[in-house]
Amino acid sequence: MVIEYIRYRIAEPERRVAFEGACARAAGELDRAPECLAYELGHGVEEPERYILRIEWTSLEGHEQGFRGGPWFPSFLASVRPFIGDIEEMKHYERTAVVSGGRGDAVRAETLAEAVGGIEGLRRLSNAFYDGVLSDPLLAPVFAVFSRTHIEHVAVWLDEVFGGATRYTDDLGGHQALLKSHLGMAITEEQRVRWMELMSEAVAKELPDDELLRRRVIEYFDRGTRIARDVSADPVGTDLGNPGPTPRWGWDGLV
């Protein structure tokens, strides 16, 4: 994850009102973009002419290539364009180890697998997601040979990735088998973005109302779909070598 800070200085009170309205409209496009995890607009107290727009992106690539190259950016830009000249800084930052634990951390589940409701919660998430996928004209062809067993395998994979049982490694071939299953699929970036949109909808519907939990899960899916897209460009039979063990993903991202 990266955090973008955009600092504005808007002197005229009437333009501030217009600016806040423009940001509210632009926020609708951020809500639709799977690359955007969260955002907030801060208004100066001591210096009311100053604003800071803080946007959390899945990655720098997710912002600069995914969002800016995607369908929601033109409308977003149209809303904020009149205020581009008021920008004093527009930079990306990474989080450091210096961060508040948060008052809710004491009661958080140890793993993401526990927090999402275990394997049953992941089955519900997978079912909701694939209900959307199989009726989507862009993604349905990718799953032309889909079977309901696929849903169970996805849930088992996610359970292991999020810190649960190691059934995917023990029974289904582990990390290498997962990667091999994507060979030759030729997944496009457009399909990957649509995949993320539908998964974001499923996460909002099925996962507990916990902002950090949902954010971490979506961050994993952004990383995982990029790997799947890249692997899918290779033909079936490609020697993947040893990709290592099944990755683990926790409250702080990749373990």
C-alpha positions as a Markdown table, in Angstrom:
| # | Residue | x | y | z |
|---|---|---|---|---|
| 1 | Met | 0.0 | 0.0 | 0.0 |
| 2 | Val | 1.1 | 3.6 | -0.7 |
| 3 | Ile | -0.5 | 6.8 | 0.6 |
| 4 | Glu | -0.9 | 9.8 | -1.7 |
| 5 | Tyr | -1.0 | 13.3 | -0.1 |
| 6 | Ile | -2.3 | 16.2 | -2.2 |
| 7 | Arg | -1.9 | 19.5 | -0.5 |
| 8 | Tyr | -4.0 | 22.4 | -1.7 |
| 9 | Arg | -4.1 | 26.1 | -0.8 |
| 10 | Ile | -7.4 | 27.8 | -1.8 |
| 11 | Ala | -7.6 | 31.4 | -0.6 |
| 12 | Glu | -11.1 | 32.4 | -1.6 |
| 13 | Pro | -13.9 | 31.2 | 0.7 |
| 14 | Glu | -16.3 | 30.7 | -2.2 |
| 15 | Arg | -13.8 | 28.5 | -4.1 |
| 16 | Arg | -13.4 | 26.4 | -1.0 |
| 17 | Val | -17.1 | 25.6 | -1.1 |
| 18 | Ala | -16.8 | 24.7 | -4.7 |
| 19 | Phe | -13.7 | 22.6 | -4.0 |
| 20 | Glu | -15.3 | 20.6 | -1.3 |
| 21 | Gly | -18.2 | 19.9 | -3.6 |
| 22 | Ala | -15.9 | 18.8 | -6.4 |
| 23 | Cys | -14.1 | 16.4 | -4.0 |
| 24 | Ala | -17.4 | 14.9 | -3.0 |
| 25 | Arg | -18.2 | 14.2 | -6.6 |
| 26 | Ala | -14.8 | 12.8 | -7.3 |
| 27 | Ala | -15.1 | 10.6 | -4.2 |
| 28 | Gly | -17.7 | 8.6 | -6.1 |
| 29 | Glu | -15.2 | 7.5 | -8.7 |
| 30 | Leu | -12.7 | 6.6 | -5.9 |
| 31 | Asp | -15.3 | 4.4 | -4.3 |
| 32 | Arg | -15.7 | 2.5 | -7.6 |
| 33 | Ala | -12.0 | 2.0 | -8.2 |
| 34 | Pro | -10.6 | -1.2 | -6.8 |
| 35 | Glu | -7.2 | 0.4 | -6.6 |
| 36 | Cys | -8.4 | 2.9 | -4.0 |
| 37 | Leu | -8.6 | 1.5 | -0.4 |
| 38 | Ala | -9.6 | 4.7 | 1.5 |
| 39 | Tyr | -9.5 | 8.5 | 1.3 |
| 40 | Glu | -10.2 | 11.5 | 3.4 |
| 41 | Leu | -10.2 | 15.3 | 2.9 |
| 42 | Gly | -8.8 | 17.4 | 5.7 |
| 43 | His | -9.4 | 21.1 | 6.2 |
| 44 | Gly | -7.0 | 23.5 | 7.9 |
| 45 | Val | -8.1 | 24.8 | 11.3 |
| 46 | Glu | -5.4 | 27.4 | 11.9 |
| 47 | Glu | -5.1 | 28.1 | 8.2 |
| 48 | Pro | -8.5 | 27.5 | 6.6 |
| 49 | Glu | -7.2 | 28.1 | 3.1 |
| 50 | Arg | -5.3 | 24.8 | 3.3 |
| 51 | Tyr | -6.6 | 21.3 | 2.5 |
| 52 | Ile | -5.0 | 17.9 | 2.5 |
| 53 | Leu | -6.5 | 15.0 | 0.4 |
| 54 | Arg | -5.2 | 11.7 | 1.6 |
| 55 | Ile | -5.7 | 8.6 | -0.6 |
| 56 | Glu | -4.6 | 5.1 | 0.2 |
| 57 | Trp | -3.8 | 3.1 | -3.0 |
| 58 | Thr | -3.1 | -0.6 | -3.3 |
| 59 | Ser | 0.3 | 0.2 | -4.8 |
| 60 | Leu | 2.0 | 2.9 | -6.8 |
| 61 | Glu | 1.4 | 0.9 | -10.0 |
| 62 | Gly | -2.2 | 0.5 | -9.0 |
| 63 | His | -2.6 | 4.3 | -8.8 |
| 64 | Glu | -0.6 | 5.5 | -11.7 |
| 65 | Gln | -1.4 | 2.6 | -14.2 |
| 66 | Gly | -4.5 | 0.9 | -12.8 |
| 67 | Phe | -6.6 | 3.9 | -11.7 |
| 68 | Arg | -5.3 | 6.5 | -14.2 |
| 69 | Gly | -5.7 | 4.0 | -17.0 |
| 70 | Gly | -9.1 | 2.8 | -15.9 |
| 71 | Pro | -12.6 | 3.8 | -16.5 |
| 72 | Trp | -13.1 | 6.0 | -13.4 |
| 73 | Phe | -10.2 | 8.4 | -13.8 |
| 74 | Pro | -11.7 | 10.7 | -16.6 |
| 75 | Ser | -14.7 | 11.6 | -14.4 |
| 76 | Phe | -12.5 | 12.0 | -11.3 |
| 77 | Leu | -10.2 | 14.3 | -13.2 |
| 78 | Ala | -13.1 | 16.3 | -14.6 |
| 79 | Ser | -14.3 | 17.1 | -11.1 |
| 80 | Val | -11.0 | 18.2 | -9.6 |
| 81 | Arg | -9.5 | 19.8 | -12.7 |
| 82 | Pro | -10.5 | 23.4 | -11.9 |
| 83 | Phe | -8.3 | 23.1 | -8.7 |
| 84 | Ile | -5.1 | 21.6 | -10.1 |
| 85 | Gly | -3.5 | 25.0 | -10.0 |
| 86 | Asp | -4.1 | 25.2 | -6.3 |
| 87 | Ile | -1.9 | 22.1 | -5.6 |
| 88 | Glu | 1.2 | 22.7 | -3.5 |
| 89 | Glu | 2.3 | 19.1 | -3.2 |
| 90 | Met | 1.3 | 15.7 | -4.7 |
| 91 | Lys | 3.5 | 12.9 | -3.5 |
| 92 | His | 3.3 | 9.2 | -2.6 |
| 93 | Tyr | 4.5 | 7.9 | 0.8 |
| 94 | Glu | 5.0 | 4.5 | 2.3 |
| 95 | Arg | 4.1 | 3.6 | 5.9 |
| 96 | Thr | 6.9 | 3.0 | 8.4 |
| 97 | Ala | 7.0 | 0.8 | 11.5 |
| 98 | Val | 6.0 | 3.8 | 13.6 |
| 99 | Val | 2.2 | 3.4 | 13.7 |
| 100 | Ser | -0.5 | 3.4 | 16.4 |
| 101 | Gly | -1.7 | 0.0 | 17.3 |
| 102 | Gly | -5.2 | 1.2 | 17.6 |
| 103 | Arg | -7.6 | 0.7 | 20.5 |
| 104 | Gly | -9.3 | -2.2 | 18.6 |
| 105 | Asp | -6.2 | -4.2 | 18.2 |
| 106 | Ala | -6.6 | -5.9 | 21.6 |
| 107 | Val | -9.7 | -7.7 | 20.5 |
| 108 | Arg | -8.7 | -8.4 | 16.9 |
| 109 | Ala | -8.4 | -12.0 | 15.8 |
| 110 | Glu | -4.8 | -13.3 | 15.5 |
| 111 | Thr | -5.2 | -14.1 | 11.8 |
| 112 | Leu | -7.2 | -12.8 | 8.9 |
| 113 | Ala | -8.6 | -16.3 | 8.5 |
| 114 | Glu | -10.2 | -16.1 | 12.0 |
| 115 | Ala | -11.3 | -12.5 | 11.4 |
| 116 | Val | -13.2 | -13.3 | 8.2 |
| 117 | Gly | -15.1 | -16.2 | 9.8 |
| 118 | Gly | -12.8 | -19.1 | 8.9 |
| 119 | Ile | -13.4 | -21.4 | 6.1 |
| 120 | Glu | -17.1 | -20.9 | 6.2 |
| 121 | Gly | -16.7 | -17.2 | 5.8 |
| 122 | Leu | -14.4 | -17.7 | 2.9 |
| 123 | Arg | -16.9 | -20.1 | 1.2 |
| 124 | Arg | -19.5 | -17.4 | 1.5 |
| 125 | Leu | -17.1 | -14.8 | 0.0 |
| 126 | Ser | -16.2 | -17.1 | -2.9 |
| 127 | Asn | -19.8 | -18.0 | -3.6 |
| 128 | Ala | -20.9 | -14.4 | -3.7 |
| 129 | Phe | -17.9 | -13.5 | -5.9 |
| 130 | Tyr | -18.4 | -16.2 | -8.5 |
| 131 | Asp | -22.1 | -15.6 | -8.7 |
| 132 | Gly | -21.1 | -12.2 | -10.1 |
| 133 | Val | -18.2 | -13.6 | -12.2 |
| 134 | Leu | -20.3 | -16.2 | -14.0 |
| 135 | Ser | -22.9 | -13.6 | -15.1 |
| 136 | Asp | -20.3 | -11.0 | -16.2 |
| 137 | Pro | -19.7 | -10.8 | -19.9 |
| 138 | Leu | -16.0 | -9.9 | -19.6 |
| 139 | Leu | -15.1 | -12.6 | -17.0 |
| 140 | Ala | -17.5 | -15.5 | -17.8 |
| 141 | Pro | -15.4 | -16.7 | -20.8 |
| 142 | Val | -12.4 | -17.0 | -18.6 |
| 143 | Phe | -14.2 | -19.5 | -16.5 |
| 144 | Ala | -15.8 | -21.5 | -19.4 |
| 145 | Val | -14.8 | -24.8 | -17.7 |
| 146 | Phe | -15.8 | -23.6 | -14.2 |
| 147 | Ser | -17.1 | -26.2 | -11.7 |
| 148 | Arg | -18.4 | -25.6 | -8.2 |
| 149 | Thr | -15.3 | -27.4 | -6.9 |
| 150 | His | -13.4 | -24.3 | -7.9 |
| 151 | Ile | -15.2 | -22.3 | -5.2 |
| 152 | Glu | -14.1 | -24.8 | -2.5 |
| 153 | His | -10.5 | -24.7 | -3.7 |
| 154 | Val | -10.4 | -20.9 | -3.7 |
| 155 | Ala | -11.8 | -20.9 | -0.1 |
| 156 | Val | -9.2 | -23.5 | 1.0 |
| 157 | Trp | -6.4 | -21.5 | -0.7 |
| 158 | Leu | -7.5 | -18.2 | 1.0 |
| 159 | Asp | -7.8 | -19.9 | 4.4 |
| 160 | Glu | -4.2 | -21.0 | 4.2 |
| 161 | Val | -2.9 | -17.7 | 2.9 |
| 162 | Phe | -4.7 | -15.8 | 5.6 |
| 163 | Gly | -3.2 | -17.9 | 8.4 |
| 164 | Gly | -5.6 | -20.9 | 8.6 |
| 165 | Ala | -5.1 | -24.6 | 7.9 |
| 166 | Thr | -2.6 | -25.8 | 5.4 |
| 167 | Arg | -5.0 | -27.9 | 3.4 |
| 168 | Tyr | -4.1 | -26.4 | 0.0 |
| 169 | Thr | -0.5 | -27.3 | 0.5 |
| 170 | Asp | -1.3 | -30.7 | 2.1 |
| 171 | Asp | -4.0 | -31.9 | -0.3 |
| 172 | Leu | -4.1 | -29.7 | -3.5 |
| 173 | Gly | -0.5 | -29.2 | -4.6 |
| 174 | Gly | 0.4 | -26.0 | -2.8 |
| 175 | His | 1.8 | -22.8 | -4.4 |
| 176 | Gln | 3.1 | -24.3 | -7.6 |
| 177 | Ala | -0.2 | -26.0 | -8.3 |
| 178 | Leu | -2.0 | -22.7 | -7.9 |
| 179 | Leu | 0.3 | -20.9 | -10.3 |
| 180 | Lys | 0.1 | -23.7 | -12.9 |
| 181 | Ser | -3.6 | -23.5 | -12.9 |
| 182 | His | -3.3 | -20.0 | -14.4 |
| 183 | Leu | -0.9 | -20.9 | -17.2 |
| 184 | Gly | -2.2 | -20.1 | -20.7 |
| 185 | Met | -5.2 | -18.2 | -19.5 |
| 186 | Ala | -3.9 | -14.9 | -21.0 |
| 187 | Ile | -5.7 | -12.7 | -18.5 |
| 188 | Thr | -5.8 | -9.1 | -19.6 |
| 189 | Glu | -5.5 | -6.1 | -17.3 |
| 190 | Glu | -9.1 | -5.2 | -18.1 |
| 191 | Gln | -10.2 | -8.6 | -16.9 |
| 192 | Arg | -8.0 | -8.2 | -13.8 |
| 193 | Val | -9.5 | -4.8 | -12.9 |
| 194 | Arg | -13.1 | -6.2 | -13.4 |
| 195 | Trp | -12.2 | -9.2 | -11.2 |
| 196 | Met | -11.1 | -6.7 | -8.5 |
| 197 | Glu | -14.3 | -4.7 | -8.9 |
| 198 | Leu | -16.5 | -7.8 | -8.4 |
| 199 | Met | -14.4 | -9.0 | -5.5 |
| 200 | Ser | -14.6 | -5.6 | -3.8 |
| 201 | Glu | -18.4 | -5.9 | -4.0 |
| 202 | Ala | -18.3 | -9.4 | -2.5 |
| 203 | Val | -16.0 | -8.3 | 0.3 |
| 204 | Ala | -18.3 | -5.4 | 1.1 |
| 205 | Lys | -21.2 | -7.8 | 1.2 |
| 206 | Glu | -19.8 | -10.8 | 3.0 |
| 207 | Leu | -16.9 | -9.7 | 5.3 |
| 208 | Pro | -17.4 | -8.2 | 8.7 |
| 209 | Asp | -17.7 | -4.4 | 8.9 |
| 210 | Asp | -14.0 | -3.9 | 9.8 |
| 211 | Glu | -12.2 | -1.3 | 7.6 |
| 212 | Leu | -8.7 | -2.7 | 8.3 |
| 213 | Leu | -9.8 | -6.3 | 7.7 |
| 214 | Arg | -11.4 | -5.4 | 4.3 |
| 215 | Arg | -8.4 | -3.3 | 3.3 |
| 216 | Arg | -5.9 | -6.0 | 4.0 |
| 217 | Val | -8.0 | -8.6 | 2.1 |
| 218 | Ile | -8.3 | -6.3 | -0.9 |
| 219 | Glu | -4.6 | -5.6 | -0.8 |
| 220 | Tyr | -3.9 | -9.3 | -1.0 |
| 221 | Phe | -6.3 | -9.7 | -4.0 |
| 222 | Asp | -4.6 | -6.9 | -5.8 |
| 223 | Arg | -1.2 | -8.5 | -5.3 |
| 224 | Gly | -2.5 | -12.0 | -6.2 |
| 225 | Thr | -4.4 | -10.9 | -9.3 |
| 226 | Arg | -1.3 | -9.2 | -10.7 |
| 227 | Ile | 0.8 | -12.4 | -10.2 |
| 228 | Ala | -2.0 | -14.5 | -11.8 |
| 229 | Arg | -2.1 | -12.1 | -14.8 |
| 230 | Asp | 1.6 | -12.3 | -15.3 |
| 231 | Val | 1.8 | -16.1 | -15.0 |
| 232 | Ser | -1.2 | -16.5 | -17.3 |
| 233 | Ala | 0.8 | -15.0 | -20.2 |
| 234 | Asp | 3.0 | -18.2 | -20.2 |
| 235 | Pro | 1.8 | -21.3 | -22.1 |
| 236 | Val | 0.6 | -24.5 | -20.4 |
| 237 | Gly | 3.6 | -26.6 | -19.6 |
| 238 | Thr | 5.9 | -23.8 | -18.6 |
| 239 | Asp | 8.5 | -24.7 | -16.0 |
| 240 | Leu | 7.8 | -22.4 | -13.1 |
| 241 | Gly | 10.7 | -23.7 | -11.1 |
| 242 | Asn | 10.2 | -23.6 | -7.3 |
| 243 | Pro | 8.0 | -20.7 | -6.4 |
| 244 | Gly | 8.4 | -21.4 | -2.7 |
| 245 | Pro | 5.7 | -22.1 | -0.1 |
| 246 | Thr | 2.2 | -20.8 | -0.1 |
| 247 | Pro | 2.4 | -17.1 | 0.8 |
| 248 | Arg | 1.0 | -15.9 | 4.1 |
| 249 | Trp | -0.9 | -12.6 | 4.5 |
| 250 | Gly | -1.6 | -11.0 | 7.8 |
| 251 | Trp | -2.6 | -7.7 | 9.5 |
| 252 | Asp | 0.6 | -6.1 | 8.2 |
| 253 | Gly | 0.4 | -7.6 | 4.7 |
| 254 | Leu | 2.9 | -10.2 | 3.4 |
| 255 | Val | 4.3 | -12.3 | 6.3 |
